[in-house]
Amino acid sequence: MNKLIWKLLRQHISVGQLTGFFFANLFGMMIVLLSIQFYKDVIPVFTEGDSFMKADYMIVSKKISTIGSFAGNSTTFLDQDIADFHRQSFTKKVGKFTSSQFKVSAGLMTKSLGEQLNTDMFFESVPDEFVDNSLKKWNYTPGSTSIPIIIPRTYLSLYNFGFAQARNMPKISEGMVGMIQMNIVIHSNDNSKVSHFTGNIIGTSNRLNTILVPQKFMDWANNTFAPGVKPETSRLIVEVHNPGDGNIAKYFQQKNYDTESNNLDAGKTAYFLRLMVGIVMTVGLLISILSFYILMLSIFLLLQKNTTKLETLLLIGFSPNKVARPYQVLTLTLNVCVLAISIGLVAWLRTYYTSTIELLFPQLHVATLFPTILCGLVLFTIVSIINIIAIRHKVNGIWMHRA
């Protein structure tokens, strides 16, 4: 019986209209799914390690002027300064740099070079959430003699192209950084306590221009080797919502604050890239909405053309559900085809850029197709439910009007 109803009702179906809906919906769905999949695949490149896209960070300090130096103006941040930062609309999180209050000397050594460099140095720390490296090895147990260390990438460049080149010493690549160890000697300020540690360099950083140690180690070492001395905060690390916010520059100028090189520029670039992904997804959603409108218009026109037949079928005893079902099956079939083809095209297109990502960043693992499939199923479910309800409502309207 359903086949007879379908044969009766399909006579006025416009193949051109349904074809237009199919390709428009396919194009829109593919843009949305490809945008989501591309973002999930590429985001590890920017969030792992020390990329600028991990978040929008700025390293903030107070400007040092000649007059201020002679006048004895403080360049440290007080608790009220930090609290004022938290109150700003552009601020997401604020972290303090904690500096070592004890004496540190270190000898740099590698298995191939032996101990080569001996120097006095200093340590700083920031809360773990601001560290731009993997946190797997970034931990310290109080009393342990092994300290994980992150050094600025500029230090590695200075060694390779300055010190090593001038003395004909082997250069060190970033992959070899993990092989470097440091003999570290820590003295209390009155030299009453001396301890030896091994420093393991676990990575380099573009964001933090300092010799970084875990916050747990810094707190323990300051309490152990400089008890009663409260570290002053001379630098802050600030995560902002939108680095392009004009209020940031105004606030910094008003407070006479300064940022380290390119922190704000990198954040603006990150915001711009995220904005572009959002725009592309919005365009895809807009196309999908327009294609949905085309489908509903086609179905409504088809129902209008078949109004007399539908009224007859309803009058001879067919329920509105049975009369509406052929149109509902038609829309569901088209939606299923769009979903399946869209996922297939996304899977095919992503092979072109994932191979490049794996070649450039072999240590990264690109995402699976799960985000695409999940988003596609959500869109399919929403659109299909709206289609089914709209068709049923239209058929009920014809029935009630006739009644």
Secondary structure, 3 states (H helix, E strand, C coil): CHHHHHHHHHHHCCHHHHHHHHHHHHHHHHHHHHHHHHHHHHHHHHHCCCCHHHCCEEEEEECCCHHHHHHCCCCCECHHHHHHHHHCCCEEEEEECEECCCEEEEEEEECCCEEEEEEEECCEECCHHHCCCCCCCCCCCCCCCEEEEEEEHHHHHHHHHHHHHHCCCCCCCHHHHHHCEEEEEEECCCCCCEEEEEEEEEEEECCCCCCECCHHHHHHHHHHHCCCCCCCECEEEEEECCCCCHHHHHHHHHHCEEECCCHHHHHHHHHHHHHHHHHHHHHHHHHHHHHHHHHHHHHHHHHHHCHHHHHHHHHCCCCHHHHHHHHHHHHHHHHHHHHHHHHHHHHHHHHHHHHHHHHHCCCCCCCCCHHHHHHHHHHHHHHHHHHHHHHHHHHHHHHHHHC
